Amino acid sequence: MEAPAAPHNPADPVSLEITVNSPEQMRELGRRLAKLLRAGDLVMLSGELGAGKTTMTRGLGEGLGVRGAVTSPTFVIARVHPSLGGGPPLVHVDAYRLGGGLDEMEDLDLDVSLPESVIVVEWGEGKVEELTDERLQVRIHRAVGDTTDEVRHVTVTGLGERWASADLSVLAA
């Protein structure tokens, strides 16, 4: 007789690994992820240069139905894409050029924007975790140095009670 499964502790992260074979699949993953997001969500994207962080964010923007082309905000640090419908705006941040923690990002007012927006931060590790304990961490791994290999291994990890009961398996559809 098997012992009953232990109940899930909301403090434990929930993870899913997905293999993506093309930029279009990465964009589609972003569109599927958008269906899980709501105002107040923080998504942190990490991966090597060219891994597909901005491509995924383009899909998120499409899925959220926001205005404007989602492009890398590297030189402007952050872009706000208002909703074309009744959904939350998308705040897309590229923290690559920022060195320190949340103090350096204070001028962006992310803490003010978070309750009514979906905030996506590329290169945010070590910089924006203080915004909330409830966030999605998306790590995109690719073969380094091989520019012809489109395969990416994406790990989506939900942290905090917000994500404890989320069905991340819809991302692998």
Accessible surface in RSA format (square Angstrom, percent):
REM  Atomic radii and reference values for relative SASA: ProtOr
REM  Chains: A
REM  Algorithm: Lee & Richards
REM  Probe-radius: 1.40
REM  Slices: 20
REM RES _ NUM      All-atoms   Total-Side   Main-Chain    Non-polar    All polar
REM                ABS   REL    ABS   REL    ABS   REL    ABS   REL    ABS   REL
RES MET A   1   243.66 126.2 152.64 101.0  91.03 216.7 130.35 110.8 113.31 150.1
RES GLU A   2   163.99  94.2 141.24 106.9  22.76  54.2  59.79 115.6 104.20  85.1
RES ALA A   3    88.74  81.6  60.61  93.5  28.14  64.0  66.38  93.5  22.37  59.2
RES PRO A   4   127.34  92.8 101.04  92.1  26.30  95.6 113.10  93.4  14.23  88.5
RES ALA A   5    97.88  90.0  63.80  98.5  34.08  77.5  74.00 104.2  23.88  63.3
RES ALA A   6    89.86  82.6  61.10  94.3  28.76  65.4  66.16  93.2  23.70  62.8
RES PRO A   7   127.08  92.6 102.04  93.0  25.04  91.0 113.56  93.8  13.52  84.0
RES HIS A   8    92.48  50.5  63.30  44.0  29.18  74.7  49.16  50.7  43.32  50.4
RES ASN A   9    75.95  52.4  70.49  68.1   5.45  13.1  21.25  51.1  54.70  52.9
RES PRO A  10    57.68  42.0  57.30  52.2   0.38   1.4  57.48  47.5   0.20   1.2
RES ALA A  11    81.23  74.7  51.42  79.4  29.81  67.8  60.07  84.6  21.16  56.0
RES ASP A  12    68.70  48.1  67.54  67.2   1.16   2.8  13.40  31.5  55.30  55.2
RES PRO A  13    75.95  55.4  58.40  53.2  17.55  63.8  58.40  48.2  17.55 109.1
RES VAL A  14    32.41  21.3  28.75  26.0   3.66   8.8  32.41  28.2   0.00   0.0
RES SER A  15    69.34  58.6  38.14  50.9  31.19  71.9  27.29  58.1  42.04  58.9
RES LEU A  16    38.71  21.6  34.66  24.8   4.06  10.2  38.71  27.2   0.00   0.0
RES GLU A  17   136.97  78.6 113.27  85.7  23.71  56.4  33.29  64.4 103.69  84.7
RES ILE A  18    19.55  11.1  12.38   9.2   7.17  17.3  18.35  13.2   1.20   3.3
RES THR A  19    73.72  52.4  53.28  54.0  20.44  48.7  30.37  40.8  43.35  65.5
RES VAL A  20     3.77   2.5   3.50   3.2   0.27   0.6   3.77   3.3   0.00   0.0
RES ASN A  21    77.61  53.5  66.94  64.7  10.67  25.7  20.56  49.5  57.05  55.1
RES SER A  22    34.93  29.5  33.10  44.2   1.83   4.2  29.86  63.6   5.07   7.1
RES PRO A  23    75.28  54.9  70.02  63.8   5.26  19.1  74.75  61.7   0.53   3.3
RES GLU A  24    97.40  55.9  92.92  70.3   4.48  10.7  63.87 123.5  33.54  27.4
RES GLN A  25    81.41  45.5  78.23  57.2   3.18   7.6  30.19  64.3  51.22  38.8
RES MET A  26     3.38   1.8   3.38   2.2   0.00   0.0   3.38   2.9   0.00   0.0
RES ARG A  27    79.98  33.6  79.98  40.8   0.00   0.0   5.34   7.3  74.64  45.2
RES GLU A  28    59.93  34.4  59.93  45.3   0.00   0.0  25.53  49.4  34.40  28.1
RES LEU A  29     1.27   0.7   1.27   0.9   0.00   0.0   1.27   0.9   0.00   0.0
RES GLY A  30     0.00   0.0   0.00   N/A   0.00   0.0   0.00   0.0   0.00   0.0
RES ARG A  31    59.94  25.2  59.79  30.5   0.16   0.4  31.27  42.7  28.67  17.4
RES ARG A  32    40.63  17.1  39.96  20.4   0.67   1.6  16.20  22.1  24.43  14.8
RES LEU A  33     0.97   0.5   0.97   0.7   0.00   0.0   0.97   0.7   0.00   0.0
RES ALA A  34     4.65   4.3   0.00   0.0   4.65  10.6   0.09   0.1   4.56  12.1
RES LYS A  35   169.22  82.6 131.82  80.9  37.40  89.0  91.70  82.5  77.52  82.6
RES LEU A  36    39.48  22.0  27.94  20.0  11.53  29.0  31.54  22.2   7.94  21.4
RES LEU A  37    15.51   8.6   0.00   0.0  15.51  39.0   0.00   0.0  15.51  41.7
RES ARG A  38   136.77  57.4 134.77  68.7   2.00   4.8  51.78  70.8  85.00  51.5
RES ALA A  39    45.09  41.5  28.91  44.6  16.18  36.8  28.91  40.7  16.18  42.9
RES GLY A  40    27.21  33.6   0.00   N/A  27.21  33.6  13.43  36.8  13.78  30.9
RES ASP A  41     5.50   3.9   4.90   4.9   0.60   1.4   0.60   1.4   4.90   4.9
RES LEU A  42     0.06   0.0   0.00   0.0   0.06   0.1   0.00   0.0   0.06   0.1
RES VAL A  43     0.00   0.0   0.00   0.0   0.00   0.0   0.00   0.0   0.00   0.0
RES MET A  44     3.35   1.7   1.97   1.3   1.39   3.3   2.05   1.7   1.30   1.7
RES LEU A  45     0.03   0.0   0.00   0.0   0.03   0.1   0.00   0.0   0.03   0.1
RES SER A  46    17.34  14.7  17.21  23.0   0.14   0.3  13.69  29.2   3.65   5.1
RES GLY A  47    16.63  20.5   0.00   N/A  16.63  20.5  12.90  35.4   3.72   8.3
RES GLU A  48    62.04  35.6  53.88  40.8   8.16  19.4  35.56  68.8  26.48  21.6
RES LEU A  49   114.34  63.7 109.64  78.4   4.70  11.8 110.20  77.4   4.13  11.1
RES GLY A  50    58.82  72.5   0.00   N/A  58.82  72.5  39.42 108.2  19.40  43.4
RES ALA A  51     0.66   0.6   0.00   0.0   0.66   1.5   0.00   0.0   0.66   1.7
RES GLY A  52    15.55  19.2   0.00   N/A  15.55  19.2  13.41  36.8   2.14   4.8
RES LYS A  53    10.47   5.1   8.53   5.2   1.94   4.6   4.00   3.6   6.47   6.9
RES THR A  54    23.22  16.5  20.97  21.3   2.26   5.4  14.92  20.0   8.30  12.5
RES THR A  55    28.53  20.3  28.11  28.5   0.43   1.0   6.80   9.1  21.73  32.9
RES MET A  56     0.22   0.1   0.22   0.1   0.00   0.0   0.22   0.2   0.00   0.0
RES THR A  57     0.00   0.0   0.00   0.0   0.00   0.0   0.00   0.0   0.00   0.0
RES ARG A  58    74.94  31.5  73.49  37.5   1.45   3.5  13.40  18.3  61.54  37.3
RES GLY A  59     0.00   0.0   0.00   N/A   0.00   0.0   0.00   0.0   0.00   0.0
RES LEU A  60     0.00   0.0   0.00   0.0   0.00   0.0   0.00   0.0   0.00   0.0
RES GLY A  61     1.98   2.4   0.00   N/A   1.98   2.4   1.64   4.5   0.34   0.8
RES GLU A  62    75.96  43.6  48.43  36.6  27.54  65.6  46.19  89.3  29.77  24.3
RES GLY A  63    38.61  47.6   0.00   N/A  38.61  47.6  10.83  29.7  27.78  62.2
RES LEU A  64    23.42  13.0   7.88   5.6  15.54  39.1  11.46   8.0  11.96  32.2
RES GLY A  65    31.04  38.3   0.00   N/A  31.04  38.3  30.34  83.2   0.71   1.6
RES VAL A  66    15.31  10.1   1.18   1.1  14.13  34.0   1.18   1.0  14.13  38.3
RES ARG A  67   139.61  58.6 136.54  69.6   3.07   7.3  45.07  61.6  94.54  57.3
RES GLY A  68    51.21  63.2   0.00   N/A  51.21  63.2  32.78  90.0  18.43  41.3
RES ALA A  69    82.72  76.1  55.70  86.0  27.02  61.5  66.13  93.1  16.58  43.9
RES VAL A  70    10.24   6.7   4.71   4.3   5.53  13.3   4.71   4.1   5.53  15.0
RES THR A  71    53.91  38.3  53.91  54.7   0.00   0.0  48.60  65.3   5.31   8.0
RES SER A  72    46.47  39.3  33.10  44.2  13.36  30.8  28.49  60.7  17.97  25.2
RES PRO A  73     0.25   0.2   0.00   0.0   0.25   0.9   0.25   0.2   0.00   0.0
RES THR A  74    27.12  19.3  26.58  26.9   0.55   1.3  16.34  21.9  10.78  16.3
RES PHE A  75   168.77  84.4 139.03  86.1  29.74  77.4 140.71  85.3  28.06  80.3
RES VAL A  76    82.94  54.6  61.29  55.5  21.65  52.2  67.41  58.6  15.53  42.1
RES ILE A  77    35.22  20.0  35.22  26.2   0.00   0.0  35.22  25.4   0.00   0.0
RES ALA A  78    28.05  25.8  11.38  17.6  16.68  37.9  11.48  16.2  16.57  43.9
RES ARG A  79    81.32  34.1  75.75  38.6   5.56  13.2  25.22  34.5  56.09  34.0
RES VAL A  80    95.72  63.0  72.14  65.3  23.57  56.8  72.14  62.7  23.57  63.9
RES HIS A  81     8.81   4.8   8.64   6.0   0.17   0.4   6.39   6.6   2.42   2.8
RES PRO A  82    46.48  33.9  45.97  41.9   0.51   1.9  46.48  38.4   0.00   0.0
RES SER A  83    28.09  23.7   6.12   8.2  21.97  50.6   5.38  11.5  22.71  31.8
RES LEU A  84   128.43  71.5  91.66  65.6  36.77  92.4  95.55  67.1  32.88  88.5
RES GLY A  85    59.60  73.5   0.00   N/A  59.60  73.5  38.51 105.7  21.09  47.2
RES GLY A  86    90.93 112.1   0.00   N/A  90.93 112.1  43.58 119.6  47.34 106.0
RES GLY A  87    34.43  42.5   0.00   N/A  34.43  42.5  19.62  53.8  14.81  33.2
RES PRO A  88    26.60  19.4  20.78  18.9   5.82  21.2  25.88  21.4   0.72   4.5
RES PRO A  89    34.47  25.1  34.47  31.4   0.00   0.0  34.47  28.5   0.00   0.0
RES LEU A  90     0.00   0.0   0.00   0.0   0.00   0.0   0.00   0.0   0.00   0.0
RES VAL A  91     6.33   4.2   6.33   5.7   0.00   0.0   6.33   5.5   0.00   0.0
RES HIS A  92     0.00   0.0   0.00   0.0   0.00   0.0   0.00   0.0   0.00   0.0
RES VAL A  93     0.00   0.0   0.00   0.0   0.00   0.0   0.00   0.0   0.00   0.0
RES ASP A  94     4.60   3.2   4.09   4.1   0.51   1.2   0.00   0.0   4.60   4.6
RES ALA A  95     0.00   0.0   0.00   0.0   0.00   0.0   0.00   0.0   0.00   0.0
RES TYR A  96   105.59  49.3  88.39  50.3  17.20  44.8  51.80  38.9  53.78  66.3
RES ARG A  97   131.74  55.3  97.17  49.5  34.57  82.3  40.53  55.4  91.22  55.3
RES LEU A  98    27.54  15.3  24.53  17.6   3.00   7.6  24.83  17.4   2.70   7.3
RES GLY A  99    65.32  80.6   0.00   N/A  65.32  80.6  40.11 110.1  25.22  56.5
RES GLY A 100    32.59  40.2   0.00   N/A  32.59  40.2  30.96  85.0   1.63   3.6
RES GLY A 101    28.43  35.1   0.00   N/A  28.43  35.1  14.61  40.1  13.82  31.0
RES LEU A 102    37.19  20.7  35.67  25.5   1.52   3.8  35.67  25.1   1.52   4.1
RES ASP A 103   120.52  84.4 107.16 106.7  13.35  31.6  34.97  82.3  85.55  85.3
RES GLU A 104    88.55  50.8  63.11  47.7  25.44  60.6  41.55  80.4  47.00  38.4
RES MET A 105     1.71   0.9   0.03   0.0   1.68   4.0   0.42   0.4   1.29   1.7
RES GLU A 106   117.65  67.5 108.76  82.3   8.89  21.2  41.50  80.3  76.16  62.2
RES ASP A 107   139.29  97.6 111.90 111.4  27.39  64.8  36.80  86.6 102.50 102.2
RES LEU A 108    50.63  28.2  31.83  22.8  18.80  47.3  35.89  25.2  14.74  39.7
RES ASP A 109    75.21  52.7  75.02  74.7   0.19   0.5  10.95  25.8  64.26  64.1
RES LEU A 110     4.01   2.2   2.06   1.5   1.94   4.9   2.06   1.4   1.94   5.2
RES ASP A 111    92.42  64.7  77.12  76.8  15.30  36.2  28.51  67.1  63.91  63.7
RES VAL A 112    98.75  65.0  89.78  81.3   8.96  21.6  95.24  82.8   3.51   9.5
RES SER A 113    24.95  21.1  24.68  32.9   0.27   0.6   2.33   5.0  22.62  31.7
RES LEU A 114    17.82   9.9  17.82  12.7   0.00   0.0  17.82  12.5   0.00   0.0
RES PRO A 115    90.62  66.0  69.95  63.8  20.67  75.1  76.35  63.0  14.27  88.7
RES GLU A 116    96.36  55.3  90.28  68.3   6.08  14.5  55.06 106.5  41.30  33.7
RES SER A 117     3.30   2.8   3.30   4.4   0.00   0.0   0.00   0.0   3.30   4.6
RES VAL A 118     0.00   0.0   0.00   0.0   0.00   0.0   0.00   0.0   0.00   0.0
RES ILE A 119     0.00   0.0   0.00   0.0   0.00   0.0   0.00   0.0   0.00   0.0
RES VAL A 120     0.00   0.0   0.00   0.0   0.00   0.0   0.00   0.0   0.00   0.0
RES VAL A 121     0.00   0.0   0.00   0.0   0.00   0.0   0.00   0.0   0.00   0.0
RES GLU A 122     4.39   2.5   4.39   3.3   0.00   0.0   0.00   0.0   4.39   3.6
RES TRP A 123    59.91  24.0  52.98  25.6   6.93  16.3  52.22  27.8   7.69  12.5
RES GLY A 124     0.24   0.3   0.00   N/A   0.24   0.3   0.00   0.0   0.24   0.5
RES GLU A 125    72.47  41.6  57.70  43.7  14.77  35.2  27.33  52.9  45.15  36.9
RES GLY A 126    60.52  74.6   0.00   N/A  60.52  74.6  38.46 105.6  22.06  49.4
RES LYS A 127    29.91  14.6  27.16  16.7   2.75   6.5  16.60  14.9  13.31  14.2
RES VAL A 128     0.00   0.0   0.00   0.0   0.00   0.0   0.00   0.0   0.00   0.0
RES GLU A 129    49.35  28.3  44.94  34.0   4.41  10.5  29.02  56.1  20.33  16.6
RES GLU A 130   139.11  79.9 104.56  79.1  34.54  82.2  49.37  95.5  89.74  73.3
RES LEU A 131    26.73  14.9   1.56   1.1  25.17  63.3   3.98   2.8  22.75  61.2
RES THR A 132    30.62  21.8  21.42  21.7   9.20  21.9  14.47  19.4  16.15  24.4
RES ASP A 133   119.36  83.6 109.42 108.9   9.94  23.5  30.54  71.9  88.82  88.6
RES GLU A 134    64.13  36.8  61.27  46.4   2.86   6.8  16.53  32.0  47.60  38.9
RES ARG A 135    30.87  13.0  30.84  15.7   0.03   0.1   0.03   0.0  30.84  18.7
RES LEU A 136     0.00   0.0   0.00   0.0   0.00   0.0   0.00   0.0   0.00   0.0
RES GLN A 137    21.03  11.8  20.55  15.0   0.48   1.1   2.69   5.7  18.33  13.9
RES VAL A 138     0.57   0.4   0.00   0.0   0.57   1.4   0.00   0.0   0.57   1.5
RES ARG A 139    88.29  37.1  88.29  45.0   0.00   0.0  25.50  34.8  62.80  38.1
RES ILE A 140     1.21   0.7   0.00   0.0   1.21   2.9   0.00   0.0   1.21   3.3
RES HIS A 141    87.85  48.0  87.85  61.1   0.00   0.0  61.10  63.0  26.75  31.1
RES ARG A 142    50.22  21.1  37.29  19.0  12.93  30.8   5.85   8.0  44.37  26.9
RES ALA A 143    41.72  38.4  25.60  39.5  16.12  36.7  36.45  51.3   5.27  14.0
RES VAL A 144   114.37  75.3  85.94  77.8  28.43  68.5  85.94  74.7  28.43  77.1
RES GLY A 145    70.21  86.6   0.00   N/A  70.21  86.6  39.56 108.6  30.65  68.7
RES ASP A 146    62.26  43.6  56.78  56.5   5.48  13.0  22.97  54.1  39.29  39.2
RES THR A 147   122.00  86.8  95.43  96.7  26.58  63.3  73.85  99.2  48.15  72.8
RES THR A 148   119.19  84.8  93.99  95.3  25.20  60.1  80.80 108.5  38.39  58.0
RES ASP A 149    47.04  32.9  36.22  36.0  10.82  25.6  13.52  31.8  33.52  33.4
RES GLU A 150    75.24  43.2  70.35  53.2   4.89  11.6  29.56  57.2  45.68  37.3
RES VAL A 151    49.88  32.8  48.15  43.6   1.73   4.2  48.15  41.8   1.73   4.7
RES ARG A 152    30.92  13.0  30.92  15.8   0.00   0.0   4.92   6.7  26.00  15.8
RES HIS A 153    96.03  52.5  96.03  66.8   0.00   0.0  65.42  67.4  30.61  35.6
RES VAL A 154     0.68   0.4   0.00   0.0   0.68   1.6   0.10   0.1   0.58   1.6
RES THR A 155    30.87  22.0  30.40  30.8   0.47   1.1  20.18  27.1  10.69  16.2
RES VAL A 156     0.77   0.5   0.77   0.7   0.00   0.0   0.77   0.7   0.00   0.0
RES THR A 157    18.04  12.8  18.04  18.3   0.00   0.0  11.97  16.1   6.06   9.2
RES GLY A 158     0.80   1.0   0.00   N/A   0.80   1.0   0.00   0.0   0.80   1.8
RES LEU A 159    33.83  18.8  33.63  24.1   0.20   0.5  33.83  23.8   0.00   0.0
RES GLY A 160    15.61  19.3   0.00   N/A  15.61  19.3  11.35  31.1   4.26   9.5
RES GLU A 161   121.93  70.0 110.96  83.9  10.96  26.1  28.01  54.2  93.91  76.7
RES ARG A 162    40.20  16.9  23.80  12.1  16.40  39.0  18.09  24.7  22.11  13.4
RES TRP A 163     0.75   0.3   0.70   0.3   0.04   0.1   0.31   0.2   0.44   0.7
RES ALA A 164    21.76  20.0   8.81  13.6  12.95  29.4   9.30  13.1  12.46  33.0
RES SER A 165   108.55  91.7  75.88 101.3  32.67  75.3  53.50 113.9  55.04  77.1
RES ALA A 166    22.89  21.0   3.68   5.7  19.21  43.7  14.09  19.8   8.79  23.3
RES ASP A 167    82.04  57.5  72.84  72.5   9.21  21.8  37.36  87.9  44.68  44.6
RES LEU A 168     6.76   3.8   3.94   2.8   2.82   7.1   3.94   2.8   2.82   7.6
RES SER A 169    66.36  56.1  56.17  75.0  10.19  23.5  40.78  86.8  25.58  35.8
RES VAL A 170    63.90  42.0  57.43  52.0   6.47  15.6  62.19  54.0   1.71   4.6
RES LEU A 171     0.27   0.2   0.27   0.2   0.00   0.0   0.27   0.2   0.00   0.0
RES ALA A 172    58.39  53.7  30.71  47.4  27.68  63.0  32.16  45.3  26.22  69.5
RES ALA A 173   101.43  93.3  45.07  69.6  56.36 128.2  83.30 117.3  18.14  48.0
END  Absolute sums over single chains surface
CHAIN  1 A     8817.7       6625.9       2191.7       4927.8       3889.9
END  Absolute sums over all chains
TOTAL          8817.7       6625.9       2191.7       4927.8       3889.9
